[in-house]
Amino acid sequence: MNINDNQAIEALLNEFPEQDLALPAEAPAAPAAPARDLPKLMRKIPVTLTLEVGEAQLSLYDLANLQADSVVELDSLAGEPLTIKVNGTAIGRAEVVVSGENYGLKIIEIDGLDLDSLQS
């Protein structure tokens, strides 16, 4: 810093009274965050529910040779309950039913999902 800088700083400090430069003794407290109702918030989160019929492992050669009339055998037995998945994670098993003009699913079991905590 040179003398001119010091003089400029001193001149600026003299322009403002001390009370303008002083920080408040105590900052006002921030308003408290509102309490969140987690179960209520969770009810609004959309998820994708899928029913997995089964899987099949094919070679790329077999996959490339599939046509419109091809049949691929799956690893699940006919009539066996199917896997319910939420966002790709298995949560239970169900059967396919007809509901009006659409397919539906009839829950057989739900594992690892506490639905009671979401209801109120």
N, C-alpha and C positions, 0 to 999 in steps of 0.2 A: 504494500500500500504506500502510495506517496502522500505528500502533504496535501495536495488538492483533494484526494479521496477523503482524508481525515476531515478536512474542512467541510466538504460536502455532507458527510455523515453528521457532523456536529450541527450544521445548519438545519438539516432535516429534523434532528432531535429537538432542536430549539423551537421549531415551528409547532410541535404538538405538545400539549400539556401532559404531564406525567400520568394523570388519571386515564387518559385515552390509551396509553400504552400498557397499562396494567391489565393482567388477566383477571377474570373474575375469581374470587376466592374459592367458590365451589360451583362446578357445572351443574345445571339442573338435571335431575335424575331422568333417565329415559323411561317412557311409559312401559309398563309391564306388558309382555307379549300375551295375547289372549290364549287361554287354555285351548288345546286342540282335542277334539273328540276323534281319536284314531279309528275306532270301529266305523264311525260315520264317514270319515274320509275314505276308508278302504272300500266301502260300498260303492263309491263313485269311480273306482279305478277299473277300466275295462280290461278284460282278459279274454284269451281265445281258448275255448273249450273244444277239444277234438276227441273223436272216438277212433282208436286205432284198430283196424281190422286184423292186421298181421303184417309180417315182413317176408321178404324173399331175397335170397342172395343169388345174383346172376353174374356171369362173366360179362365183360364188355361186348364180347362177340355175340352172346345170347341176347343182350339188350339191343344191340344194333339190328338183330334179325326179328325183333318183335313186329307183328303186323296187327291189323284191326281185328282179326279173328283169333289171335294168340291167347292162350290161357297160361297164366303164371300161378303155380301152386304156392300158397302162403303157409307159414309155419303154425297157424292156428287151426283148430278143429272146427268144423261146422257146428253151430249151436252152442259153442263155448262162449262164456262172457268175454266181452271185449274191453280193452284198456281205455280208461278215461284219462285224458291228459289236459292240463292247464298250462298254457304257454310252454308246451313240450315236456312238462314234468308229470309223470304218472301219479294220479291221486286216487284211483279206484277202478272199479269194474262195472260194466253195465251191459244190458241187452238192447238190441235195436227193436223199436216198436213203431207202429204207424200212428201218427197223431194228426187227424184230419187228412189233409192232402200231402203232408210232409212226413219225413222220417223223424223219429224222436229217440230218446234213450231212456231206459228204465234203470235207475241206479240199483245196483246189487250191493255194493260196498264202497265206502269212502275211507281212505287211510291217510293219516297225517294231516288232516285239514280240520281245524276247529271252527266249524260253521256257526256254533252257538255264540261265539264271541262277536260275530258280525251281525247278529240279529238283535234288534231292540227297537 
